[in-house]
Amino acid sequence: MRRGIAATALVATLALAATACGGDTKDDGGETKAGGELSGTVTWWDTSNEAEKASFQKIAEGFTAQHPKVTVKYVNVPYGDAQNKVKNAFSSGADAPDVIRADVGWVADFASLGYLDEVPADTVKKIDAEFLPQAAASGRFDGKTFAVPQVIDTLGLFYNKKMLADAGVQPPKTLEELKTAAAAIKAKTGKTGLYLRGDDSYWFLPFIYGEGGDLVDAKNKTVTVDGPAGVKGFKAARDLVASGAAVTNATDGWTNMQTAFKSGEVAMMINGPWAVEDSYAGEQFKDKSNLGIATVPAGSVKAGAPQGGHDLAVYAGSKNTAAAHAFVEYMTSQEVQVRSAKELSLLPTRTAAYEQPDVKNSEMVQFFKPAVDQSVQRAWIPENGSLFEPLKVEYTKAVTGASSPEDAAKAAGAEFRKILKGWK
């Protein structure tokens, strides 16, 4: 890994030297001199899901209409494999993409390793003036901006309106109400109340936030996942399954959850705006108006959902940085964001986009925007993404009953401290 990092740093140094020495000549990647017409190839690794990727590929290819001499090479990389795959490509420099779609939790990590090119100053000014502040924060590291926010999201409670109506219940506002509603749904329809995803630690966050806690306290460099709120969070998740209010699975949670919800085997699930389009494809939601979304049920302290989303960033070793940055600006433009909101119910990161008719008329976007405004920002530290793997292991053990909540919290805390060296 260190050899790869050194190689990347060398690439960046050479690029800077070339610029200082009049490096506005055309390079191997096809980048045209400053002020000239863009050309060459821009390879984009996109991590969008099956329901989204066709739309994003078509949008990406539209960049060529503006820049006929630029070819966009679209590559869809499964989200679960993307973080490691991107790191491997960047560290070796072999077949690395020019542009990546990065989970907001990855940007600080990639930037700290020297993998990302800084966002041009004029674009940074636009981000500061035109983008949601909480979205902009995810693209910054060490006082510099390395990524442009593409979409922002959070989690909500998806529910089948007909199934809840048949059971005579309203969307639950607390976990206790959720258990009561699930019991009524089982009694009236024979179906389960909730599918709780048990193989992804992102789904644990509403439980620890709901108890007033967090994974870490970055300001004081303290691990808090194993504190009292963390233990309560693990207990709350396990209690939903143990009580029969929810079902879960330790593997392939996304597919199992979506299948159960779309077919009507469960009445509710916790998910984000990226799941809206896929949910509409289910037999239960041929009538789109049957899909309802509410705030994630509160724990004993509050309702809390994480701020998520994706940013676009340029590889520091790219041979076509001018075209790559122009592509990022195009993909995060207001026009593209409004189109994504209309076609995929994804939330824009540009403030003014919410005033556009296609965004105003999106019921799903209009629900999720206030939820995003109240969502909890994660610690934008380089180790952010690395914490989620050990947390996933312990969350899965706790929610399936393979480990006690206390042991899961303790084990997660121990693993966090190995990653966050020197933290309390």
RALIN-V262649 format. One record per backbone hydrogen bond with DSSP energy under -1.0 kcal/mol. NH is the residue of the N-H (numbers start at 1). CO is the residue of the C=O. Records with the same first field share a line. If there is no record, write none. Layout:
NH = CO ; CO
This chain:
5 = 1
6 = 2
7 = 3
8 = 4
9 = 5
10 = 6
11 = 7
12 = 8
13 = 9
14 = 10
15 = 11
16 = 12
17 = 13
18 = 14
19 = 15
20 = 16
21 = 17
22 = 19
23 = 18
24 = 22
30 = 27
36 = 33
40 = 69
42 = 71
44 = 73
45 = 99
46 = 75
52 = 49
53 = 49
56 = 52
57 = 53
58 = 54
59 = 55
60 = 56
61 = 57
63 = 60
64 = 61
67 = 63
70 = 67
71 = 40
73 = 42
75 = 44
77 = 46
81 = 78
82 = 78
85 = 81
86 = 82
87 = 83
88 = 84
89 = 85
90 = 86
91 = 87
92 = 88
93 = 89
98 = 43
99 = 43
100 = 313
101 = 45
102 = 311
104 = 309
106 = 103
110 = 106
111 = 107
112 = 108
113 = 109
114 = 111
115 = 110
117 = 314
119 = 145
124 = 120
125 = 121
126 = 122
127 = 123
128 = 124
129 = 125
130 = 126
131 = 127
132 = 349
136 = 132
137 = 133
139 = 136
140 = 137
141 = 144
144 = 141
146 = 139
148 = 312
150 = 310
151 = 310
152 = 347
153 = 308
156 = 271
157 = 294
158 = 269
159 = 292
160 = 267
161 = 290
164 = 160
165 = 161
166 = 162
167 = 163
169 = 164
175 = 298
178 = 174
179 = 175
180 = 176
181 = 177
182 = 178
183 = 179
184 = 180
185 = 181
186 = 182
187 = 183
188 = 184
189 = 185
190 = 186
192 = 265
194 = 245
195 = 268
196 = 247
203 = 200
204 = 201
207 = 204
208 = 204
209 = 205
210 = 206
212 = 209
213 = 208
217 = 222
222 = 217
224 = 215
225 = 215
227 = 224
231 = 227
232 = 228
233 = 229
234 = 230
235 = 231
236 = 232
237 = 233
238 = 234
239 = 235
240 = 236
241 = 237
242 = 238
243 = 239
244 = 241
246 = 240
247 = 194
256 = 252
257 = 253
258 = 254
259 = 255
260 = 256
261 = 257
262 = 258
263 = 259
265 = 260
266 = 260
267 = 192
268 = 193
269 = 158
271 = 156
275 = 272
276 = 273
279 = 275
280 = 276
282 = 279
284 = 262
285 = 282
290 = 287
291 = 288
292 = 159
294 = 157
298 = 173
299 = 302
301 = 210
302 = 210
307 = 376
308 = 153
310 = 151
311 = 102
312 = 148
313 = 100
315 = 98
316 = 115
318 = 315
324 = 320
325 = 321
326 = 322
327 = 323
328 = 324
329 = 325
330 = 326
331 = 327
332 = 328
333 = 330
337 = 333
338 = 334
339 = 335
340 = 336
341 = 337
342 = 338
343 = 339
344 = 340
345 = 341
346 = 340
351 = 130
354 = 351
355 = 352
356 = 353
359 = 356
360 = 356
361 = 357
362 = 359
366 = 362
367 = 363
368 = 364
369 = 365
371 = 367
372 = 368
373 = 369
374 = 370
375 = 372
376 = 305
381 = 379
384 = 381
387 = 383
391 = 387
392 = 388
393 = 389
394 = 390
395 = 391
396 = 392
397 = 393
398 = 394
399 = 395
400 = 396
402 = 397
403 = 397
408 = 404
409 = 405
410 = 406
411 = 407
412 = 408
413 = 409
414 = 410
415 = 411
416 = 412
417 = 413
418 = 414
419 = 415
420 = 416
421 = 419
423 = 420
424 = 221
